[in-house]
C-alpha cells in the first residue's frame, strides 16, 4: 500500500488535467481494490446484523416455548422449532417440526426433528406448514416471527445480489488494469 491518497472530487474537475496525468494504472487499481474490499466487508457486516436480528426473533420463540413447557400442560407445549444459521455467507432462517413419539412401552421418546420445506419460490413459509400448531400462542408467535423472517430473507437475498454484482465489478476492474484483485 502506498501513501498516495486522492481527492477524486477535486481531480474530476476539468481544470486539474496536469494533476490527473500523474495518476498511474496502479493507483486506479489500488483505489478500486480498496473500494471492493471495503464493500465486501460492509456486506458481510450487514449480513451478520440481519442474522443477529433473526436470532433475536428465534430467542423470543424459544423463550415462550420453554415457558409453555414449564407449565407442565401437555396441550400447551409447542410442536415447532426455529433455527438461524450463517454458513459460507448464506443466511438461513428455518423452521422444523418436533412430533412427539411414544415407544412401544408407552413412554415418551424425545422428538425427532423434521425440517419443513419452505420452497425456493418464496421468502416465506406457507401457513399450512404449521398446521400442527395446536396452541394459539404458537400459531400467533410463528406468524409474527415468520413475517419478520420473510423480510430478513429478502434482505439477505439482496445482499447476495450485491456480492454477485461486486464479483462482476471485480472482473471488470481486473480487465481494465490487467492484474488480479484479491478479495
PASEBA-1860 file (N, C-alpha, C; in nm, 3 decimals):
! residues 183
1> XXXXXXXX> 0.084/-0.117/0.000/0.000/0.000/0.000/0.088/0.124/0.000 ~ 0.055/0.219/-0.083/0.134/0.341/-0.086/0.069/0.446/0.001 ~ 0.143/0.554/0.019/0.090/0.665/0.099/0.004/0.758/0.015 ~ -0.006/0.729/-0.116/-0.085/0.815/-0.203/-0.231/0.810/-0.164 ~ -0.290/0.925/-0.160/-0.432/0.935/-0.135/-0.485/1.042/-0.229 ~ -0.602/1.021/-0.281/-0.654/1.110/-0.384/-0.785/1.174/-0.341 ~ -0.800/1.298/-0.379/-0.927/1.369/-0.364/-0.993/1.363/-0.501 ~ -1.071/1.257/-0.520/-1.128/1.231/-0.653/-1.221/1.342/-0.700
9> XXXXXXXX> -1.291/1.406/-0.610/-1.380/1.517/-0.648/-1.299/1.632/-0.706 ~ -1.189/1.664/-0.643/-1.101/1.771/-0.690/-1.039/1.734/-0.825 ~ -0.992/1.610/-0.836/-0.927/1.565/-0.959/-1.025/1.553/-1.076 ~ -1.151/1.539/-1.048/-1.252/1.525/-1.152/-1.274/1.656/-1.228 ~ -1.246/1.766/-1.164/-1.266/1.896/-1.228/-1.174/1.909/-1.349 ~ -1.226/1.960/-1.456/-1.151/1.963/-1.583/-1.026/2.051/-1.577 ~ -1.022/2.150/-1.491/-0.904/2.238/-1.487/-0.787/2.176/-1.410 ~ -0.798/2.051/-1.371/-0.691/1.982/-1.298/-0.627/1.871/-1.383
17> XXXXXXXX> -0.619/1.893/-1.513/-0.565/1.793/-1.604/-0.421/1.754/-1.570 ~ -0.339/1.849/-1.534/-0.199/1.819/-1.503/-0.186/1.727/-1.382 ~ -0.272/1.745/-1.284/-0.268/1.658/-1.166/-0.313/1.516/-1.200 ~ -0.412/1.505/-1.289/-0.461/1.372/-1.329/-0.357/1.294/-1.408 ~ -0.270/1.365/-1.478/-0.167/1.300/-1.561/-0.070/1.218/-1.476 ~ -0.056/1.252/-1.349/0.037/1.181/-1.260/-0.021/1.053/-1.200 ~ -0.148/1.027/-1.223/-0.212/0.907/-1.166/-0.183/0.788/-1.257 ~ -0.134/0.679/-1.197/-0.099/0.559/-1.274/-0.212/0.457/-1.271
25> XXXXXXXX> -0.202/0.358/-1.359/-0.299/0.248/-1.357/-0.295/0.175/-1.224 ~ -0.177/0.164/-1.166/-0.165/0.100/-1.035/-0.244/0.178/-0.929 ~ -0.240/0.312/-0.940/-0.317/0.394/-0.846/-0.467/0.369/-0.862 ~ -0.513/0.367/-0.987/-0.655/0.341/-1.012/-0.695/0.203/-0.961 ~ -0.610/0.104/-0.991/-0.641/-0.032/-0.948/-0.640/-0.044/-0.796 ~ -0.544/0.020/-0.732/-0.537/0.014/-0.585/-0.662/0.075/-0.523 ~ -0.704/0.187/-0.572/-0.825/0.253/-0.520/-0.948/0.165/-0.543 ~ -0.957/0.104/-0.661/-1.071/0.016/-0.691/-1.068/-0.106/-0.600
33> XXXXXXXX> -0.949/-0.159/-0.577/-0.933/-0.276/-0.489/-0.978/-0.241/-0.347 ~ -0.938/-0.127/-0.299/-0.978/-0.084/-0.165/-1.130/-0.069/-0.156 ~ -1.188/-0.012/-0.260/-1.333/0.003/-0.265/-1.402/-0.133/-0.257 ~ -1.357/-0.229/-0.340/-1.417/-0.362/-0.345/-1.405/-0.431/-0.209 ~ -1.287/-0.425/-0.150/-1.267/-0.488/-0.019/-1.355/-0.422/0.088 ~ -1.366/-0.291/0.082/-1.447/-0.218/0.179/-1.594/-0.259/0.166 ~ -1.645/-0.265/0.044/-1.786/-0.300/0.023/-1.811/-0.446/0.062 ~ -1.719/-0.537/0.028/-1.735/-0.676/0.074/-1.747/-0.680/0.227
41> XXXXXXXX> -1.663/-0.605/0.294/-1.668/-0.600/0.440/-1.802/-0.548/0.492 ~ -1.853/-0.442/0.428/-1.983/-0.387/0.468/-2.096/-0.487/0.446 ~ -2.090/-0.558/0.335/-2.194/-0.658/0.306/-2.189/-0.768/0.412 ~ -2.070/-0.815/0.446/-2.057/-0.918/0.549/-2.108/-0.871/0.683 ~ -2.076/-0.747/0.716/-2.121/-0.690/0.843/-2.274/-0.679/0.846 ~ -2.333/-0.635/0.737/-2.478/-0.621/0.730/-2.547/-0.758/0.739 ~ -2.487/-0.858/0.675/-2.544/-0.992/0.682/-2.542/-1.042/0.827 ~ -2.434/-1.015/0.897/-2.427/-1.054/1.039/-2.531/-0.980/1.121
49> XXXXXXXX> -2.553/-0.852/1.092/-2.655/-0.775/1.164/-2.793/-0.837/1.144 ~ -2.824/-0.872/1.020/-2.953/-0.935/0.990/-2.963/-1.069/1.064 ~ -2.853/-1.144/1.067/-2.851/-1.272/1.138/-2.876/-1.257/1.287 ~ -2.816/-1.156/1.347/-2.836/-1.132/1.491/-2.981/-1.091/1.517 ~ -3.036/-1.008/1.430/-3.177/-0.968/1.443/-3.267/-1.092/1.433 ~ -3.239/-1.178/1.337/-3.319/-1.300/1.321/-3.302/-1.392/1.442 ~ -3.179/-1.403/1.493/-3.156/-1.487/1.610/-3.232/-1.433/1.730 ~ -3.244/-1.301/1.740/-3.324/-1.240/1.848/-3.469/-1.284/1.838
57> XXXXXXXX> -3.521/-1.294/1.716/-3.658/-1.341/1.696/-3.670/-1.488/1.738 ~ -3.571/-1.568/1.701/-3.571/-1.709/1.740/-3.565/-1.722/1.892 ~ -3.486/-1.635/1.957/-3.477/-1.637/2.103/-3.613/-1.613/2.167 ~ -3.689/-1.520/2.111/-3.824/-1.492/2.163/-3.910/-1.617/2.152 ~ -3.903/-1.683/2.037/-3.982/-1.805/2.018/-3.944/-1.911/2.121 ~ -3.813/-1.937/2.135/-3.768/-2.042/2.225/-3.798/-2.008/2.372 ~ -3.791/-1.882/2.406/-3.823/-1.841/2.543/-3.970/-1.873/2.574 ~ -4.058/-1.840/2.482/-4.200/-1.870/2.500/-4.225/-2.020/2.500
65> XXXXXXXX> -4.156/-2.091/2.413/-4.171/-2.236/2.405/-4.131/-2.301/2.538 ~ -4.018/-2.260/2.595/-3.974/-2.312/2.725/-4.075/-2.278/2.835 ~ -4.123/-2.156/2.833/-4.219/-2.113/2.936/-4.345/-2.200/2.931 ~ -4.391/-2.232/2.812/-4.511/-2.313/2.799/-4.485/-2.459/2.839 ~ -4.365/-2.509/2.814/-4.329/-2.646/2.857/-4.326/-2.653/3.009 ~ -4.280/-2.547/3.073/-4.267/-2.545/3.218/-4.402/-2.543/3.289 ~ -4.507/-2.510/3.217/-4.640/-2.513/3.279/-4.680/-2.656/3.311 ~ -4.618/-2.751/3.242/-4.650/-2.892/3.266/-4.771/-2.940/3.190
73> XXXXXXXX> -4.840/-2.850/3.123/-4.960/-2.889/3.049/-4.919/-2.934/2.909 ~ -4.942/-3.060/2.885/-4.903/-3.120/2.757/-4.965/-3.046/2.638 ~ -5.088/-3.004/2.653/-5.156/-2.939/2.542/-5.098/-2.801/2.509 ~ -5.022/-2.742/2.602/-4.964/-2.610/2.578/-4.824/-2.616/2.517 ~ -4.768/-2.736/2.507/-4.633/-2.750/2.454/-4.631/-2.724/2.304 ~ -4.524/-2.659/2.261/-4.508/-2.628/2.119/-4.465/-2.749/2.038 ~ -4.498/-2.746/1.912/-4.464/-2.855/1.821/-4.356/-2.815/1.720 ~ -4.316/-2.689/1.722/-4.223/-2.640/1.621/-4.100/-2.579/1.685
81> XXXXXXXX> -3.998/-2.569/1.605/-3.874/-2.504/1.647/-3.820/-2.421/1.532 ~ -3.726/-2.334/1.562/-3.666/-2.250/1.459/-3.516/-2.242/1.480 ~ -3.446/-2.218/1.371/-3.300/-2.208/1.376/-3.254/-2.103/1.276 ~ -3.152/-2.028/1.318/-3.089/-1.928/1.232/-2.945/-1.972/1.211 ~ -2.903/-1.981/1.086/-2.765/-2.021/1.056/-2.703/-1.930/0.952 ~ -2.572/-1.912/0.965/-2.495/-1.837/0.866/-2.376/-1.924/0.831 ~ -2.374/-1.971/0.707/-2.266/-2.057/0.662/-2.228/-2.017/0.520 ~ -2.099/-1.996/0.499/-2.048/-1.955/0.367/-2.124/-1.834/0.312
89> XXXXXXXX> -2.146/-1.737/0.396/-2.216/-1.612/0.358/-2.360/-1.635/0.314 ~ -2.421/-1.744/0.357/-2.561/-1.771/0.327/-2.636/-1.778/0.460 ~ -2.735/-1.691/0.474/-2.816/-1.686/0.595/-2.942/-1.769/0.573 ~ -2.967/-1.863/0.664/-3.089/-1.943/0.655/-3.168/-1.928/0.784 ~ -3.297/-1.907/0.768/-3.391/-1.893/0.879/-3.492/-2.005/0.861 ~ -3.478/-2.109/0.942/-3.553/-2.232/0.919/-3.648/-2.265/1.034 ~ -3.748/-2.343/0.998/-3.841/-2.397/1.096/-3.836/-2.548/1.086 ~ -3.864/-2.615/1.196/-3.873/-2.759/1.195/-3.987/-2.802/1.286
97> XXXXXXXX> -4.035/-2.921/1.260/-4.147/-2.979/1.335/-4.090/-3.081/1.431 ~ -4.140/-3.082/1.553/-4.097/-3.177/1.655/-4.214/-3.266/1.694 ~ -4.241/-3.370/1.617/-4.353/-3.458/1.655/-4.315/-3.539/1.779 ~ -4.406/-3.548/1.870/-4.382/-3.628/1.989/-4.409/-3.773/1.957 ~ -4.322/-3.859/2.005/-4.333/-4.001/1.976/-4.344/-4.079/2.106 ~ -4.407/-4.193/2.097/-4.414/-4.283/2.213/-4.351/-4.415/2.175 ~ -4.283/-4.472/2.270/-4.223/-4.604/2.246/-4.331/-4.710/2.263 ~ -4.297/-4.833/2.235/-4.393/-4.943/2.248/-4.439/-4.959/2.392
105> XXXXXXXX> -4.353/-4.917/2.486/-4.390/-4.929/2.627/-4.480/-4.813/2.672 ~ -4.505/-4.719/2.582/-4.592/-4.607/2.615/-4.518/-4.486/2.669 ~ -4.386/-4.499/2.692/-4.308/-4.386/2.742/-4.281/-4.288/2.629 ~ -4.276/-4.164/2.667/-4.250/-4.059/2.569/-4.103/-4.063/2.527 ~ -4.079/-4.058/2.396/-3.943/-4.053/2.342/-3.912/-3.909/2.303 ~ -3.785/-3.875/2.295/-3.753/-3.739/2.251/-3.804/-3.715/2.108 ~ -3.839/-3.591/2.077/-3.891/-3.564/1.943/-3.783/-3.587/1.836 ~ -3.827/-3.622/1.719/-3.739/-3.640/1.604/-3.765/-3.521/1.512
113> XXXXXXXX> -3.676/-3.424/1.514/-3.697/-3.301/1.438/-3.700/-3.328/1.288 ~ -3.795/-3.263/1.222/-3.809/-3.274/1.077/-3.815/-3.132/1.020 ~ -3.717/-3.098/0.936/-3.717/-2.964/0.877/-3.836/-2.949/0.783 ~ -3.893/-2.833/0.785/-4.008/-2.801/0.699/-3.954/-2.735/0.573 ~ -4.004/-2.780/0.460/-3.962/-2.720/0.332/-4.036/-2.589/0.310 ~ -3.959/-2.488/0.277/-4.017/-2.358/0.251/-4.053/-2.345/0.103 ~ -3.970/-2.404/0.021/-3.986/-2.388/-0.123/-3.896/-2.277/-0.171 ~ -3.847/-2.287/-0.290/-3.750/-2.191/-0.342/-3.814/-2.062/-0.393
121> XXXXXXXX> -3.938/-2.070/-0.433/-4.002/-1.956/-0.498/-4.049/-1.849/-0.402 ~ -4.038/-1.874/-0.274/-4.095/-1.781/-0.177/-3.995/-1.746/-0.069 ~ -4.012/-1.630/-0.012/-3.931/-1.588/0.103/-4.001/-1.625/0.234 ~ -4.116/-1.687/0.221/-4.199/-1.714/0.338/-4.248/-1.858/0.337 ~ -4.255/-1.917/0.456/-4.314/-2.050/0.468/-4.465/-2.035/0.450 ~ -4.528/-2.133/0.385/-4.674/-2.127/0.373/-4.738/-2.152/0.511 ~ -4.850/-2.087/0.533/-4.918/-2.102/0.663/-4.954/-2.247/0.691 ~ -4.985/-2.324/0.588/-5.020/-2.464/0.605/-4.906/-2.549/0.658
129> XXXXXXXX> -4.784/-2.498/0.651/-4.668/-2.573/0.700/-4.673/-2.589/0.852 ~ -4.753/-2.506/0.917/-4.761/-2.508/1.063/-4.898/-2.557/1.111 ~ -4.956/-2.646/1.035/-5.091/-2.695/1.064/-5.101/-2.766/1.198 ~ -4.992/-2.820/1.248/-4.998/-2.893/1.374/-4.975/-2.803/1.495 ~ -4.969/-2.672/1.473/-4.961/-2.578/1.586/-5.099/-2.575/1.649 ~ -5.112/-2.641/1.761/-5.243/-2.658/1.825/-5.272/-2.548/1.927 ~ -5.177/-2.464/1.952/-5.193/-2.361/2.054/-5.196/-2.223/1.991 ~ -5.281/-2.139/2.041/-5.290/-2.003/1.990/-5.157/-1.930/2.005
137> XXXXXXXX> -5.091/-1.949/2.119/-4.964/-1.879/2.141/-4.863/-1.918/2.032 ~ -4.861/-2.046/1.996/-4.763/-2.092/1.898/-4.799/-2.043/1.758 ~ -4.925/-2.053/1.722/-4.969/-2.006/1.590/-4.938/-1.857/1.573 ~ -4.976/-1.778/1.671/-4.956/-1.633/1.663/-4.809/-1.596/1.659 ~ -4.730/-1.660/1.744/-4.587/-1.627/1.752/-4.515/-1.669/1.624 ~ -4.545/-1.786/1.572/-4.484/-1.829/1.445/-4.519/-1.730/1.335 ~ -4.643/-1.688/1.330/-4.688/-1.593/1.227/-4.610/-1.461/1.238 ~ -4.597/-1.410/1.359/-4.524/-1.284/1.380/-4.376/-1.298/1.341
145> XXXXXXXX> -4.315/-1.406/1.384/-4.173/-1.425/1.356/-4.151/-1.452/1.207 ~ -4.239/-1.529/1.147/-4.226/-1.559/1.004/-4.244/-1.433/0.921 ~ -4.329/-1.339/0.964/-4.340/-1.209/0.895/-4.204/-1.139/0.893 ~ -4.138/-1.140/1.008/-4.006/-1.075/1.020/-3.901/-1.152/0.942 ~ -3.903/-1.285/0.953/-3.808/-1.369/0.880/-3.818/-1.344/0.729 ~ -3.939/-1.332/0.679/-3.958/-1.312/0.534/-3.884/-1.186/0.488 ~ -3.896/-1.080/0.564/-3.826/-0.956/0.531/-3.675/-0.976/0.540 ~ -3.631/-1.047/0.642/-3.487/-1.072/0.658/-3.433/-1.161/0.546
153> XXXXXXXX> -3.512/-1.255/0.499/-3.470/-1.338/0.386/-3.455/-1.253/0.260 ~ -3.544/-1.158/0.242/-3.534/-1.066/0.127/-3.407/-0.983/0.140 ~ -3.380/-0.931/0.259/-3.259/-0.852/0.280/-3.133/-0.934/0.249 ~ -3.129/-1.056/0.299/-3.012/-1.142/0.275/-2.997/-1.172/0.126 ~ -3.109/-1.191/0.058/-3.106/-1.216/-0.086/-3.050/-1.094/-0.161 ~ -3.091/-0.977/-0.120/-3.042/-0.854/-0.184/-2.890/-0.839/-0.162 ~ -2.844/-0.872/-0.043/-2.700/-0.866/-0.017/-2.625/-0.967/-0.103 ~ -2.684/-1.082/-0.126/-2.624/-1.182/-0.213/-2.613/-1.128/-0.357
161> XXXXXXXX> -2.718/-1.060/-0.401/-2.715/-0.998/-0.534/-2.604/-0.892/-0.540 ~ -2.588/-0.815/-0.433/-2.482/-0.715/-0.429/-2.344/-0.781/-0.439 ~ -2.326/-0.893/-0.368/-2.198/-0.965/-0.376/-2.173/-1.013/-0.518 ~ -2.277/-1.064/-0.584/-2.263/-1.110/-0.722/-2.225/-0.994/-0.814 ~ -2.288/-0.880/-0.796/-2.253/-0.763/-0.877/-2.111/-0.716/-0.848 ~ -2.071/-0.724/-0.723/-1.936/-0.685/-0.685/-1.833/-0.779/-0.749 ~ -1.864/-0.908/-0.757/-1.774/-1.003/-0.824/-1.760/-0.966/-0.972 ~ -1.871/-0.930/-1.035/-1.867/-0.888/-1.176/-1.785/-0.760/-1.190
169> XXXXXXXX> -1.804/-0.669/-1.096/-1.729/-0.543/-1.099/-1.580/-0.571/-1.084 ~ -1.546/-0.664/-0.996/-1.407/-0.702/-0.973/-1.345/-0.756/-1.103 ~ -1.423/-0.834/-1.178/-1.376/-0.887/-1.306/-1.347/-0.775/-1.405 ~ -1.434/-0.675/-1.408/-1.416/-0.562/-1.499/-1.292/-0.481/-1.460 ~ -1.272/-0.462/-1.331/-1.153/-0.390/-1.284/-1.027/-0.467/-1.324 ~ -1.031/-0.597/-1.308/-0.917/-0.681/-1.345/-0.887/-0.666/-1.494 ~ -0.992/-0.668/-1.577/-0.973/-0.650/-1.721/-0.919/-0.511/-1.752 ~ -0.965/-0.412/-1.679/-0.922/-0.274/-1.704/-0.773/-0.254/-1.678
177> XXXXXXX> -0.723/-0.318/-1.573/-0.585/-0.291/-1.531/-0.493/-0.411/-1.543 ~ -0.546/-0.526/-1.584/-0.464/-0.640/-1.619/-0.407/-0.723/-1.506 ~ -0.449/-0.702/-1.384/-0.400/-0.787/-1.276/-0.519/-0.839/-1.197 ~ -0.492/-0.932/-1.110/-0.598/-0.991/-1.027/-0.608/-0.913/-0.895 ~ -0.729/-0.882/-0.858/-0.753/-0.812/-0.732/-0.788/-0.916/-0.628 ~ -0.722/-0.911/-0.515/-0.750/-1.003/-0.405/-0.875/-0.957/-0.331 ~ -0.957/-1.053/-0.293/-1.077/-1.021/-0.215/-1.040/-0.995/-0.073
END
